[in-house]
């Protein structure tokens, strides 16, 4: 037994049962508390820390199932072993679904009871150790920057993190939307619970519903066992729906229902499962355009977009580039001695600020790593930055270059059209509706042209 004996709360309305269980457990070295009904349970829990509860199902007033539900509602997380003289499979299954660790019939078999108690306490110990280890892990990376846009984001996070309001994070790829979501979670009351991420764009549409809501055994071909979905995994914590604009219509409908009812139904199942989840969504798409085009549900948009946070592209907060570059170089040096002692000159940082960074922070990180590896000395110079090929910062080739490299009229016509569209998209910060209006074509025509010429951000 550990130095500090675990505390077990025995709850039963029969005094003889409580006395018997007390004698058995105290003989094994456990500290035992007693409650005769549900009301007394919560009075004791307001004053004592309990490691395990033995809970009778049939009691006067609040029965064991009600106590179990109330424990979950109050986020009191310790294992509960249900004990009943009227047990059947249906009651056992219901108790397990409500979170009970085990179900034992009266009169309890002594060996069976003690094995269950030891297993439950071992599980609690491992859970506490995991929380301790997690608390010692490196903190979520800081949101770096002092630009107006970043300051506004930090202020918004501080205001909304402690609430349960849903948040919609928008911004281009690589701007740091996931980092914003993680900081909302870390500053919330849910920080000790799970942060569960789902990339809606990376999961095939026919598998996304199973990923989100889980499935029952036999729900579809290949479903050989029951699976718990991301909503259930995030119960009590935060669910981050990344690239939510790529979610299929069927999944959108089910997510909407889950948000309305705070409950989900597994694929192939019929029972509603209550979940307590804070949802943070993120997208690089203009969802209002998607709604207009019929690709996204307006009612779901309004459910998700309670608190909007927009993460600006790096080219709109150039003053943050030096701090980001220095921080990433320091991070690389902490992991790899190759980068130790390397720094940026002032002109190098100025040169980095002048780049377009179409890949945003992610592209900057890649560039810093390349610069650090290829640096001729211990100081990265402005010249080395200027010589670096940044795929997102290439300027479109000019007409003279096209004339020299293309021989056919049709080829020149198409290349020129592609060059024109790229230039106008850049001028309009890749806002497709604004670009289409500026060059006087329909937005649908603009999409067709971008697809034809393989134009992507």
Protein Blocks (a to p, Z undefined) as FASTA:
>chain_A
ZZbacddddddfbfklmmmmmmmmmmnopacdddfbfklmmmmmmmpccfbdcddfbdgh
jafklmmmmmmmnopacddddddfkbcfklmmmmmmnopabdcdddddfklmmmmmmmmm
mmmmmmmmmmmmmmmpccddddedjbfklmmmmmmmmmmmmpmbdcddeddehilpmmmm
mmmmmmmmklmmccddddfklpcfklmmmmmnopaehkaghiabccddfklmmgoiacdd
ehkllpcfklmmmmmmmmmnopacdehiabdcddddddddddfbdfklmmmnopacfklm
mmmmmpgcddddfklmmmlmmmmmmmmmmmmmmmomklgoiacdfklmmmmmmpnolnmm
mlmmmmmmmmmmmpmblbdcfklmmmpccfklcccddfklmmmmpmbfklmmmmmmmmmm
mmmmmmnoopaklmmmmnopafklmmmmmmmnopaZZ
